Amino acid sequence: MLTLFCTITVNLNSMELLRECRECSQKISGRRDQKFCSDYCRNTFNNRLNEDSTNYMRRINNILRKNRRILSQLNPSGKRTADAITLAEEGFNFHYFTNIYTTQKGNTYYFCYDQGYTRLENEQYMLVQKEDYVK
């Protein structure tokens, strides 16, 4: 359970505010709006607070980087066909891509950063590298 607000204790004898670090509960002295005793505590607190979303994003980014690496290795010349089995054997995940580009003719290209593909007939895919005019 995370404490979202710092603990404030008032010593009635001296009317002094005693503030505690959100992370380690050490006494804080200094600025009134200070919430942590050190950069280490601030970073630890925020890393723990964002841990779930960070792990999710890290997993997605790993999949996207792997997809890009596979497309790049299979397509060193900039344009090539490959079959779905070859992509799947390499570990390509068709559910993850960074953007979609639809041409004026209606062809849809899926991109993992600068490497893309479009589906052809008979489980074949055209692998392409993003050109400057593709935004």
JOVEN-V812381 format. One record per residue. N is the residue number from 1. RES is the residue in one small letter. PSI is psi in degrees with one decimal (999 if undefined). OMEGA is omega in degrees with one decimal (none if undefined). Layout:
# JOVEN-V812381
n res psi omega
N RES PSI OMEGA
N RES PSI OMEGA
This chain:
# JOVEN-V812381
n res psi omega
1 m 132.6 -178.2
2 l 137.4 173.7
3 t 121.2 -175.6
4 l -18.5 -179.8
5 f 147.9 179.8
6 c 151.5 179.5
7 t 131.7 178.7
8 i 125.4 178.1
9 t 133.4 179.1
10 v 124.0 175.3
11 n 108.6 -174.5
12 l -25.2 -179.9
13 n -42.5 -177.2
14 s -2.5 -178.6
15 m 38.9 -178.2
16 e 135.5 177.7
17 l 128.2 175.4
18 l 115.4 -179.1
19 r 149.4 -179.2
20 e 147.1 176.3
21 c 136.9 178.8
22 r -24.9 -176.3
23 e -52.4 -171.3
24 c -3.3 177.7
25 s 18.7 174.0
26 q 155.4 178.1
27 k 136.8 179.3
28 i 133.0 171.6
29 s 149.5 -179.1
30 g -142.3 -177.1
31 r 147.9 -178.2
32 r -32.1 -177.7
33 d 6.8 179.4
34 q 133.1 -176.2
35 k -17.1 -176.6
36 f 152.3 -179.0
37 c -19.8 -178.1
38 s 167.0 175.4
39 d -36.1 178.8
40 y -48.4 -180.0
41 c -40.9 179.1
42 r -46.2 179.8
43 n -42.6 178.9
44 t -45.6 179.7
45 f -49.7 -178.1
46 n -35.4 176.7
47 n -42.1 178.4
48 r -38.3 179.7
49 l -37.7 -176.3
50 n 10.8 -172.6
51 e -44.8 -177.4
52 d -48.9 -178.9
53 s -34.4 179.4
54 t -43.1 178.4
55 n -39.5 178.7
56 y -47.7 -179.4
57 m -37.4 178.9
58 r -41.5 179.4
59 r -44.2 179.6
60 i -44.9 179.5
61 n -35.3 176.6
62 n -40.5 178.2
63 i -44.7 -179.7
64 l -42.1 178.4
65 r -38.6 178.2
66 k -44.5 177.7
67 n -45.1 179.8
68 r -42.3 -179.9
69 r -42.5 179.3
70 i -48.0 179.5
71 l -40.8 -179.4
72 s -41.1 179.8
73 q -37.2 -179.4
74 l -14.1 -174.8
75 n 64.8 -177.7
76 p -23.3 -175.7
77 s -8.6 177.6
78 g -20.7 178.4
79 k 125.4 -176.2
80 r 156.2 173.9
81 t 150.3 176.6
82 a 152.3 179.1
83 d 161.2 -176.2
84 a -33.7 -179.0
85 i -42.2 179.0
86 t -45.2 178.2
87 l -44.9 -179.1
88 a -39.2 178.8
89 e -31.8 178.1
90 e -14.1 179.5
91 g 17.3 -179.2
92 f 136.3 179.4
93 n 109.5 -175.3
94 f -11.0 -177.4
95 h -9.4 -175.8
96 y 125.4 177.7
97 f 161.6 -175.8
98 t -33.4 178.0
99 n 166.7 179.5
100 i 137.5 176.9
101 y 127.2 177.9
102 t 126.1 -179.0
103 t 171.3 177.7
104 q -26.4 178.0
105 k -8.5 178.1
106 g 4.5 176.9
107 n 137.5 -178.9
108 t 126.4 177.4
109 y 135.1 176.3
110 y 131.6 -176.0
111 f 142.4 166.6
112 c 93.3 -173.8
113 y -110.3 -176.6
114 d -2.2 -179.8
115 q 132.2 -175.9
116 g 175.1 178.8
117 y 156.1 172.4
118 t 148.0 -177.6
119 r 133.9 175.4
120 l -164.0 178.0
121 e 160.3 173.5
122 n 45.3 176.9
123 e 29.8 176.6
124 q 149.4 178.5
125 y 137.9 173.5
126 m 119.7 178.2
127 l 133.9 -177.7
128 v 161.7 173.0
129 q 138.5 -176.3
130 k 131.6 177.5
131 e 164.3 -178.2
132 d -32.0 -177.0
133 y -11.7 177.5
134 v 117.9 -177.4
135 k 999 none
